[in-house]
Amino acid sequence: MNEILSSIGLPAAVFGAMSLVFGVLLAYAAKVFEVKVDPKITEVRAALPGANCGACGFPGCDGLAVSIAAGESKPDACPVGNADTVAAVAKIMGVTMTNTVSYTARVACGGLNGCTRTKYQYEGMKSCTAAAALHNGPKACAFGCLGFGDCVAACPFGAIAIIDGIAKIVEANCKSCEKCVAACPKKLISMVPRGKNYLVSCKSTSRGPVVKKNCDVGCIGCGKCVKVCPSTAITMANNLAKIDPLLCTNCGECVKVCPTNAIVDVTAPVVLRKTVITA
């Protein structure tokens, strides 16, 4: 019996001693090779919105926090964060941010149902990308919003709705992540500084007669808006008017002279066939 206990006890004792030694060695190694984490990273990460949308160019908020803490990215590098986020991150980094611009998405198409014509009946997958692959989609205007909602599906913040056949941005919910920009196969969505309220809601570069044939509210390239703009914020290129939001003063003169209502005040309700649609 003693021999059995002896044969079991000795190995157990040796194993226990080895475990103790290895435990001490591992604890020592962990201390020696410990990776020091900059406390600023933790603080910046806590200040970020936590959307992990990737709009900043990093896979998630953790990567951006590391970059900001290292001084490689600015405190306003998160497009989803608001002014409070920027202020909080700037305070952690010990810097002052001024002239921070907040952006929102805008859809450059006003071709609501009833305003546009179709060239065929589409029965395929309810996807803008899929529909656009078939002769640019069922709408007669090759540039217009198809209204199947690829942008809606891409938006993680519920900031887009399909209203009367086209995408409309609910700016109060928009976090500037730009996922909708990437999702639109017609490249109709762009980011514009908030507070710039006038938009050419058309991307067609076709000539005026073709535009009028396909859509009631398309830009026909008449140039009247260019002539009346007091801040020279509107230019004409490829039969299409374009407003520079950095120069626009929200005077609204362009809306008054646009013969097709292609230029809109995005803060105003959309009126169509006596139906009032608001964001």
N, C-alpha and C positions, 0 to 999 in steps of 0.2 A: 504493500500500500504506500509505504514511504517512498519507494522507488517510483511509483506512478506519479505521486504528488511532486516529487523532485523533477521528474521528466517534464511535467506541465509547468511547474513554477519557474524554473530557470528560463525557458523561452519567454514566458509571460513577463518576467522581470526585465529580460533583455529588450523585448518589444516596447515595454513601458519606458525604459530608459531612452531608447532610440526616438520614441515619440516625443519625449520631453526635449531631447536635443534638437530634433527637427523643428519643433514648435518654437524654440528659442531662436533658431536660425531664421525661420520664416518671419518672425516678429522683427528681428534685426534687419533682414533684407527689406521688409516693408517700410521700415523707418528710413533706411539708407536710400532706397530707390523711390521714396514717396514723391509723387508729382504734385508740386505746389499749385493749387488752384487760385488764381487771382480772385480775390473777393469781389472785385468789380464785375467779373463775369456773372456771378450769382445775382448781384444787385441789378445789373442791366437786364438779365434774363427775366427777373421778376417784374421789371417795369414794362417789358414788351407785352403786346396784346395776347400772345400765345396762339395765334391763328395757325402757325406752321404752314402757311400757304405757299411759301417759296417765292413770293413776288420780289423779295429783296435780292434774289440771286443765290441764296443759300438754301440747303435742303429744309431748314426749319429755323425756329427762333434761337436754338442753342448755338448754331453756327454763326448767326448774326451777332449774338451777344459776345462771342469770343472775338469776332472781328472788330466790334465797336470798342471793347475793352482794350484791345491791342492798338487802337488808334488807326486801324486800317479803314474803318467805315465811320461815317459821320453819325451823330445822334439821331438825325432825321432819315436814316437809311431805310427804316421800316415804312413802306408806303401805306400800310394798314393802320399804323398808329396815328392818333390825332395830335393836336397841339399839346395836350397834357402829357402824352407819351414822350414827345420830343423834349419837353421841358424837364420831365423826370430823368430821362437818360442824360440830358445835357448837364443836369445838376450832379449826377453821379460822376460824370467825366470831368467836372470842373470847368466846363466851357459855357459860353453864352451863344444861343442860336437866335438869329434875327432873320426877318423876312422869309419865314417858313411858308411855303406855298402848299396848299392842300389841293389834291386833284380828284376829279370825278370822271366816270366814263360817260361818253355821249355817243348816241347812235345816229349816224348821218343818213337817215332815210325817213321820209315822212309818208311813204306809200301805203297808207292804211287801206283796208278792204273798202272797195267802192271808189278808190282813187286810182287804182292801177288795173291794168289788163293782164290776162293770162294767155299763154300760147298753147298750153296743153293741160290735160288733167293728170296730175301726179298721183300715183297710187303706191308709191314705194315707201321705203323706210322713212319714218318721220324724223328726219335729220337734215339739217341745212347742208352739211358736208356731203351727204349721200345725194340729196336733190341737186346740189350745184354740179355734181359730176355728170348729170344728165342734161346736157345742153344749157348749162348755167342755171338750171332750175325752171319751174313752170311759169314764173312771171315774165311778162313781155320785156320788162326792163332787166337787162343782164346784170345790172349793178345793185338792184334792190334787195332789201331784207326778205328772206324767205319765210321767216316766222315759225320755224319748227323748234326753236328754242335750244340750240346747242349752247348758246351763251347762258341761258337760264340754268342748264344742267351744270355748267362749269363754275358758276358763281357760288362760292361757299357762304355768302352772306345774305342771300335772298334779295338782292338788289336789282333784279331784272324780272320783268313780266312781259308776256306776249299780250299786247292789247290791240284788238282789231287787226290782227295779222302782222304786226311788226313788234320788234323788241323795244321796250321802253325802260329807261333807267330810273329806279327809285333812289334818288341821290342821297336821301337821308340814310340809306342803308349801305351805300357804296363805300368800300374801304380802299379803293385804288389798287387792288391786287393785280389787275390786268389780265386775269384769267379769261375774261370775256373777249378781250382783244385777240388773244391767241386762238380762241375757239371759233371766231367768226370767219367762215370761208370767203366772205365777200370783203373782208377788211373794212367794215363799216364803223367799227367802234374804235374810238381814240380817247386818250386822257386829256382833259381840259381843266385849267385852274377853276376851282369853285368861285362862283360870283361872276363869271363871264357868261352872260345869259343868252347870247345870240348865236345861233347855229345855222349853217347851211345844211338843211336836212336832205341832202342829195349827194351822191357820188358819181352820177352819170357824166361821162365825157362825150356822150353822143351829141349831135347837133340839135338845135332847138326843135325843129319839126319832128324829129324822131322821138325826142323826149316827150313832147306834147301828145304824140300818138300813143305812147306807152303809159304815161302817168300824168295826172292832172296837177301834181304839186312838185314836179321836178324842176331843177334849174335849167333854163333855156339859154343861158349865157348872154343875156341882153346887156349886161353891164351897168344897169341903172343903179344898182347898189354901190358900185365902185365910184360913180360920179357924186353921190350924195354923202358918202362917208367922210366926216370932217377930220377923222384921225388917220386917214389912209390905211385903215386896218383891213380893207378888202382888196383882193387882187383877183384877176381873171386868168385862168390857165386851162387849156384844153376844154374850152366851152363851159367851164365850171368855176363858179365864184368860191372863194375861200376866205374865211375870216381868221385873221391872226389874233388869237385871244389876248396876247400880250399888249397889243395896240388898241384893242376894242375898249371903248369907254361906256358901253351899254346905253348909247344915246337912242337907239331904236330907229334911226332914220332909214336904215336899210329895209326894215320890215315894211315901212310905209310905202315904199316904191316897188317892192317885188311883185310882179304881175301874176305869179303863180303860187305865192305863199310858200316858196321853197325856203325862205329864211324865217325862222321861228324864234320866239321868246320861250325858252325851255321852262320858264317859271309859270307860264300861262297854261290854263287847261286846254286840252285838245277838243275842238268842236267838230263833230262829223255827223251829218244827217240828224241834226237836233239832239245828238247824244253828247253829253259832256263827260269827258274822260279825264280823270286826274291821277296823278301818281299815287 
